[in-house]
Amino acid sequence: MAEWKRSAADELFTTDGFYPYYTHQAIKVLFVGREGIGLAGCDYIEALFQAYKQNRIGSKSVNGYTFHRRLLYMLYGIQHGFPEWSDVPAAQAIAQTFATPSGISCAFLNASKTSNERGHWATDAQALQNALEKDAQFLKKELELLNPDLIISSNVGLNNVFIPRPQLLSKHPEDLLDVHRCELNGRTVYWFNMFHFSAYSRGRGKPGLNDYFSFYLPLKNSFETHFPV
C-alpha cells in the first residue's frame, strides 16, 4: 500500500486490505467494492473498524447503513453455515465482535483507491475506469497477497485486472448474482458478483431489493451449490 500510494501521488488515495483475524477465518472472504466515500487520505480498514465499534458510519448507524448492513449479514451467513434468517443477529450486534477473536472477519478491496469526495453517492466512473486501466498490476498484487477463498463483489464485475480467464458457472434468474470460478495462486477460487449492496431497486419497473430475498438467500443458494464444504 505504501508503494502504491507513492506511485499514485494522489491526496485522495485510500488504502485498504484486511481486518484483524481475517487469516483465522474458516473461509477467507474478500469483499470488492468500487471506491471509498469521504475517506480521502485515510485507511479504509481502520476507519470502518472504528465506525463499526462506535455504531456510526457517517451520519448513520450500522443497521441504517445499507451497504455495510448487508455485507455483515452475508459474511455472518458464510461463517456460520447460513442459519435461518430469524437467527441472524442485527448488523449492529455482529459489528461489535467483528474483527475480534470471538467474531467474524474479512478483507476489503476497493477497485479505485481514489476516495469519492464529490458529496453524492454515485460512483466516480472515470476514477474507477482509470484504476482498472492504470493500477492493474497493483490490484493483481493486492488480490494475490490477500489470497481469499471466496470473493464477493458489489456489482464491480470481473476483469482481467483481478483474475485472468474467469469461468462463468451460473447466473441468477433475476440477475442478482453471477458465479465464476477462477484460479488464484494455484488454487480454485469462487467469485460471486452481486447486485450493489447499497441499491434499493433493480431499475424502473422492477421489484425492490430486500436484505434477505435479494442478498442473503441468493448467496446462500449459490454458496451451497458451488462452494465446496
Buried (B, 14 or more C-beta within 10 A) or exposed (E): BEEBBEEBEBEBBBBBBBBBBBEEBEBBBBBBBBBBBBBBEBBBBBBBBEBBBEBBBEEBBBBBBBBBBBBBBBBBBBBEEBEEBEEBBBBBBBBBBBBEEEBBBBBBBBBBBBBBEEEEEEBBEEBBEEBBEEBBEBBBEBBEEBBBBBBBBBBBEBBEBBBEEBEEBBEBEEEBBBBBBBEBEEEEBBBBBBBBBBBEEBEEEEEEBEBBBBBBBBBBBBBEEBBEE
